[in-house]
Amino acid sequence: MRSHSTLIRGVLTLVAVASCFVILLTVFHIKLADGLSIIPVQERPFFYEQQPHHPTTDTIQDDAEAYLEQGDQNPSDHDHDYRLLTSLRNNMGFYNKIDARKSGHQLMNPTLLELPRNGNNTHDFLVIARAPHVLKKIENKRYKLARQVATFANLTYNHLGRPVLKTGNWSRLLVNDFGGPEHHCQKQPDMDRYIGPEDMKLFWTRTGEPLLIFTHQVEDEVMCQGQFIIDVRAAMPELEEALGPETTALLPPIRFSEPTGLRREPLEGEEMHPRYQREKNWAPAQSPFGSDQELLLMVEPGQLYRWTSPDDPVEPVVSEQDQTSAVQEPYPPQAAPGTTWHGKHKQTCMHDVMLDDRHVHQSSPMLSITLCNRGTCEPNEQNTVMVGIVQRRQDPPAVPFTWYDRRVAVYESAPPYRMISVSKKLTYHGESDGRYVWTGSMVYYTNQTQFPPTNHGFLDDEVWLSFGIKDAAAGWLDVRARELVADHYLCQGASEGYRHYRQGLSA
């Protein structure tokens, strides 16, 4: 009898051990498969609930410091200042990976361009992303060279049914031989050792131009880094080969056949201001109600310019008065009357919401959205807006890692192009502390139901955000366009028409 009980206990023990082993193997297998575990994932960094602003070392110069030290502020005021975005395709809602192993490169900070598909083209996307810096010695000076890699990719699914953007074997470096290393950043001399193309962004124009804008060092008395634009067909002839003659014949002539410099005229008396020394992250845009040939550039939040010619600076399209905006009070919504903070150095609704007017910059190209589902209304100037992602870098004093706050800025789609609302912080499901995400691109995904590809869509259309993960990996997130315009803080002066068409959007 005793031996029989011992046998039963032994069998039960083996079953229990085997069950635990299977569970552990499953969890480990999932982590190996896509880097994501089944453990519940936080929806935002923990310091969001501590303080929403990282003061500068010089508190006298920090205009938001007094606001943040107000004694009547409740820490819970900012608890819900974020919107969690989840993937449409991922069965757990997590953000998705770009698998670039076949390309032979480690990729980060990607930008995507969906490609027209026909009988000749078997690629879903063009991906351009940064590879790690390499050390390079030029004329006895040591530099850190940035490299931008172009490759084609297709949407695939792994054996767990989760989407992966997977590249092929082909790749090439872009504009790696453009310009010399000579440059000098007077206000940031540490940047003198960095050379090569950075922060590339892809953009389809309405006529079908595949454009690429990027940052590169320049030898100039004032500017040390400038913005350049080139047609992708000129930067990599392989694009036309991939598209095939039938699609290539539909594309317009190339107007940017080489890297073309973009510059703006400094304000009088501000020629030496740091903002004119390092021009970064200009966002290409087109108004759906403007000319198909018109190319707009959002240089800083609220500052929209128009490209004119290769020999002339870009010209401002927004008057100085309309460049300024302010968040609708009270902000935060629970704030006491008269306590809303407004920026002084940068007077925009975005800076007000960020509670910072020094560390905010453009991020993604601009898209336009009509505030209804496709087929239920006709676009007009009241129901259609332009949107772009803006980011603020945070290095919280008590936290050993960097973080990027990201929000969507909404502008009128026609002159005077005023900023009219700002989103809550966007958080991607699957983010984790210590692995910051830098979002540099967004594009409509239409599965090519129309040509040329579009930069305008409707609430139920699909938008893909692409981003770098801690300067080490590349990811993307597929969401409805509705997610980009929901949960917004209105700006002062937002039209009644815009307020009307926002009805039905959450918050």
Residue, then its C-alpha position, 0 to 999 in steps of 0.5 A: m500500500r505504501s509503495h503504491s502511494t509513493l508511486i502515485r506521489g512520484v507520478l504527481t510530482l513528475v506531472a507538476v514538474a513537467s507542467c511548470f517546465v512547459i509553462l516556463l518554456t512557453v514564456f521563454h519561447i514567446k520572449l525569443a519569438d518576438g521579444l515580448s513576454i506575457i507579463p502585464v506591461q506598464e502603460r507609461p513610465f513610472f515618473y509620469e506620475q511624479q512630475p511632468h517636467h524636467p527643470t533645467t539646471d538654472t531654475i532662474q531661466d526655467d519659466a515652468e519651475a514656478y508653476l511646478e512648485q505651486g503648492d496647490q497642485n495635486p499629483s493626480d492631475h497628470d495621472h491621465d495625461y496619456r493615451l495608450l496606443t495598441s497595434l491593430r494586427n498584433n494579437m496582444g496589442f504590442y508594438n511590432k518589430i522590424d527584422a533586418r537581419k537579412s540586410g546584414h545591418q543593425l537598424m534603428n530610427p526607421t522611416l517607411l514608405e509604402l510602395p505601389r504594388n503591381g505585377n513587377n513589384t514584390h515589396d511592400f515597403l521601402v525602409i530607410a534607417r540609421a545603422p550604428h555610428v562608426l569611427k572614421k579618421i579624416e586628415n588626422k581627426r577622429y569622427k563618428l560617422a552616421r550611416q543610413v541604410a536603404t532596404f526593402a521589406n514585406l509584411t509577414y507574420n511569425h509562427l505566433g501570428r504576430p506581424v513582423l516587417k521583414t527585410g530582404n538581403w538587398s541594402r545600400l548606404l545612402v548619400n554616404d559620400f555627400g559633402g566633406p567633414e568640415h563644420h563647426c557648431q559654435k554653441q555645441p562644439d561637442m557636435d563637431r565630431y559627428i558627421g554623416p546623414e541623420d534623421m531621414k524622413l520619407f514622404w509621398t507628395r500628392t503627385g507621386e514624388p517619393l521625397l527624402i529629407f535629412t540632416h547633414q553637416v555643412e561648412d558655413e560661418v553660422m550653420c553647422q548642420g542643415q536640412f537637405i531634400i532629394d528625390v528617392r529615385a535619384a538617391m537610389p535608382e534601385l527604387e525604379e527597378a523595384l517599382g517596374p516600368e509600368t509604375t515608374a511611368l506614372l511618377p512625375p519628373i524628378r525635381f530634386s536630383e541631388p541633395t538640395g539645401l533648405r534654409r530659412e532667413p534668420l530673424e533680424g538680430e538673431e543670426m547667431h541664435p543656436r536654432y539657426q546653427r543646427e537645423k533639424n527635424w524639418a517636417p514635410a507637409q502638403s495642404p489638401f487644399g493647396s496646389d499639388q506642387e506646393l511643398l510645405l515644411m514645418v520647421e518648428p511647432g507653429q512655424l510653417y514655410r514653403w519651398t520656393s527654389p534651390d537658390d532661395p530660402v524657404e518663405p514663411v507662410v504663417s504670419e508672426q502673429d499666427q505662429t503664436s498660440a496658447v492652450q485653452e485654460p484651465y490646463p491641466p483641466q483641474a488647475a485652479p483659475g489663473t494658474t495655467w502656465h504659458g511659454k515665454h520663449k516659445q509661445t505655442c499651444m504645444h509648448d504650453v501643454m509640454l510645460d517646456d518652451r526649450h526642449v520641444h522639437q518636430s519629429s514626423p512628417m505631416l499628414s492630413i486627416t478629414l474628421c469622419n469615416r471614409g465615404t461619409c463626408e466630403p473634405n473641407e477646410q473646417n473638417t480637415v486638419m494637418v497633424g504631426i508628432v512633436q517630441r520632448r526629450q526628458d532626462p529625469p534627475a532621479v531616473p537613470f534613463t532617457w525618455y521621449d514624450r510625444r504628442v500630436a499637434v493639430y493645425e488648420s489645413a488652410p491659411p493661416y494654418r494655426m495650431i488648434s489642439v494638442s494630444k495627450k502623451l502617446t504611449y505605445h503598448g509594450e514600451s518599457d522603462g530604460r528602452y526609450v522610443w524615438t518616433g520619426s515617421m508616420v505614413y498612411y497604409t492603404n495596401q495601395t488601393q489608390f495611386p499615387p500614394t496618399n498623405h491624406g486620409f480619414l478617421d478609419d484609415e490606417v496609419w503606421l508609426s515607425f520608431g527607434i528603440k534605444d538607438a538599438a532596434a527598430g519598431w512600428l505600430d499600426v493604428r487608426a487615424r482616429e487615435l491621432v486626433a482623440d484625447h486632445y487639449l484645445c488651443q485658444g481660438a480653435s474654430e467652432g467648426y473644428r469643435h463641432y467635428r470633434q464631437g464623437l471623438s473620445a475626450 
